[in-house]
Structure formats: C-alpha cells, structure tokens
C-alpha cells in the first residue's frame, strides 16, 4: 500500500513539474506576443512616414528619412526587450512569433538606407543597425532567411517608387533603381534557394524588375533620360 502511495506521489510531482514548465512557457509566449505587437506598431509608424517619398522630390527624401530616426530608435529598444525574454538556446523555438515583424523591419531599414545612400546593407551591417547579433551562435540574431526576405520586400517598394518618380517628373531615379534592383537580381540568381517561401519571393523580384525596366524603356523612347 505504501509503495502504491509513493508511486502516486511521484507521478503527481512529475506532472506538477510538467505543468509548471508549460505554464512558464505560455507566460513567455504571451510576453513575446506583447513585445512583438509593440514592434509591429513601430514598423507601421515608420512605413507611414516613408510613404511620403512617393509624393515628394528627391531633394526632400533625406528629410523624410531623418523623420523616422526616432521610430527606428524605439524599434531597436523594443528588439532589446524582446531579446531579454528569450530563454537561452530557444531562439528557433519562438522564432515564428517575430519572424514576419523582423522581416518587415529589415525591409524598412534597408529601404531607408537605400534612399539615403543608394547602397545595400549587408546582413552584418543591418544587424548592427538593429542592435542584434548577426550569427546564430551569438543568441538572438538576424536570421539569414529573414534578412533575404526583407531585402526582397524592398524591391517591390522600389518598383512602386520608380513609377511614382516619373509622375513627379524625376526621370533619373528610375534608372538608378533599375541598376540597383538588377544587381540584386543577379546576386539572388547565384543562390540555390531551397526554401519555398524564399523562392516564391524571388519570383516576385523578377516581376518587380520587369516593371522597373518597362518604366525605364518608356523614359528612353520618349527621350526623357537625356541630360539637361
């Protein structure tokens, strides 16, 4: 009888421990969701400000990009808070919670940098901008696929910008965008993409490049790309 009671007590203790683990994990997930929602809000605010580049001339782009510096600072702080919630060696266990949001932040950061410098940020440079690691062994980091997805999202926005630039009478920017996106396309073609989502996203880059090239072609046949 005592042996049976001992076994029952052991079972109760075992499952009580399991329940505590499940409860703690659920609490962590809820905290993560809260932080991610805050980060999503910051991304929406940044994107709302950057939309102005489609309506103003190139000379005003720097001012527009400067206007989002505060929001980027907030997003960086929110990433730090999110990082503090992730238990050691559990990055990929919870990765799905922030994957899309981080990709969007990569897109916004890369787009802002391109508008300011005309250049592409490397994964290491972008990680430094966001205040997180670039390598998996360093803990909370910028996953390679998240980086690539964010870059591919940027090309869609640049295709739209090329069209709107012509509407504003800026015939130089579409040529610059075409050269930049062409180089990106050439780079992605070197990759053997196994991830289905990445491969589909790369297909969208091809359509974006085609759209940009059509804009450049229309400018060319109308003689609008001639120097003043």
N, C-alpha and C positions, 0 to 999 in steps of 0.2 A: 504493500500500500504506500509506504513511504517512498519507494522507488518510483511509483507512478506519479506521485505528487511532485517529486523532484524533476521528473521529465516534463511535467506540465509547466512547472515554474520556469524551466529552461526555455521551453517553447514560447511562453509569454514574454520572457525577457528578450528572446531573439526577435520576435515580431514587433515588440515595442521599440527596439533599436532600429529596425527597418522602417517603422512608421515615422520615427524621429528624422531619419535620413530623408524620407520622402517629403516630410513637412518642410525641412530646411531647404530642400531643392526647390520646392514650389515657391517658397518665400523669395529665394534668389531669382527665380524666373519672373516673379511679379515685380521685383525691384528693377530688374533689367528692362522689362517692358516699359516701366515708368520712365527710366532714363532714355530709352530709345524714342519714346513719344516726344520727349523734350528736344532731342536731337533732330527729329523729323520736323518739328516746328521751326527750329533754327534754319534748316535746309529750305523750308518753304519761304521763309523771310528773305534768305539770300537770293533765291531764284526770282522772287517778286521784284527785288531791286535790279537784278541783272537783266530783266526783261526790257529795261529802258534802252539797252544797247541796240535794240531793233528799231528804235524810234528816233535816235539822235545820231549826229555825225561822229566820225572817228575822233575828232578833237575833244569830244565830251566823254569818251569811253573811259579814260583814266579817272575822271572824277566819279563816274558811276561805280567803277571797280573799287575805288577808295571808300565809297559809301558803305560797302559791305564788310569792311575790315572789323568792325565791332561784332557783327554777327559771326564772322569766322572765329573770332576770339572766344565767343560764347560757345560755339560748337566744339572748339578744342578743349575747353574746360569740361564740357559735357562728356566728351570721349574719355577724359581722365577719370571722371566719376564712374563711368561705365566700366572702365578697366579695373577699378578698385573692387567691383562687385564680383569679378570672375575668379572662381577658385583656381588654384594652381593646376596646370595641366588639363584644364577643362574648356579651353578656347573653342574647340570644334563641337563640343557638347552643346554649347549655347549659341553657336555662330549664326544659326538661322534667324535668331531674334533681331540681329542688327545688320545682316548681310546686305539687304536692299538699301537700307539707310546709308550705310557706309559707302556703297557704290555711288549713291547719289551725291554724297559729299565729295567723293573723288571727282565726279563729273563737274561739280560746281567749282572746286579748287583748280582743276585743270583748265576749265574754261576761262576763269578769271586770269590765270597766269598767261594763257594764250593771248587774251585780249590786251594784256599789259606788255608782253614781251614777244609774242609770236612764236613761242617755243613750247615744247612738250616737257612736262615734268617727269623725271624718272620715278620709279617706284620708291627709291631711297629718298629722293628729294620731297616727294609728296608725303611720305611717312613723317619726315621731319617737320613739314608744314603742319601736319595734323597732330604732332606730338606723340606719335605711337611708334612702335618698332617696325622694322621692315622684314625681319626674319622670324620665322615660327619659333625658333629656339629661344627667342627673347621674350616670349609670353604673348601678351595682347599685341597683335601686329596687323599690318595691312596685307591681307591675303592676296596672292598673285592674281587669282581669278577676279576678285573684287576690283583690283586695280585695272585689269584689262576691260572689264565690263563698264567701269566708269569712263574710261577713255573712249570706248565705242559709243557710249551715250552722248559724249561731247560732239561727235561728228554729226549727229542728227541736228543738234542745235546750230552748228556751224553751217550746215546746208540751208537751214532756215535763214540764218544771218546773211548768207550770200544773196539770197533772193531779195530780202528786205533792204540790203545795201544798195542794190540797183534802183529800187523805188526811191531811195533818198538821194540818188544821183552820185553815189560813190561807186565808181567803176573799177577802182584799184583793189578794194578789199576782196571781191570775189576771186580775183586772180591769186591773191595771197592765200586765201582759204583753199583754193584748188590745189596749189602746190603743197600746202601743209597736209591736207587730207590724202593726197596722192602718196606722199611719203609714208603716212600712217598705213595706208592700204598695202603698200609694198612691204612694210615691216610685218604686218599681220600675215601676209602670204607666206612668210618664212616659217610660221608656226604650224605645227601639226596639232590642230585643235581636236582633242578627244571629247571635251565637254560639250554636250548637245546645246546647252544654253549659249555658250560662248560661240559656237559655230553658227547658230541662228543669228546671234547678234552681229557677227562678222558679215553675214549675208546682208544685213541692213546697211552696213557700211558701204557695200557695193552700190546699193541704190542711192545712198546719200551722195557718193562720189559722182554717180551718173547725173544726178540732179544738178550738182555744182558745175559739172562740165557743160551741161546744157546752158546754164546761165553764162558761163564764160564764152561759149560758142555764140550765143545771141549778142553778147557785147562785142565780140570780134567782128561779126559780119556787119554790124552797124557802125563799125569804126569808132566805138566809144572808148576803146582801150588805148588809143593813141595818146602820146604825151602832149601836154598843153603847149 
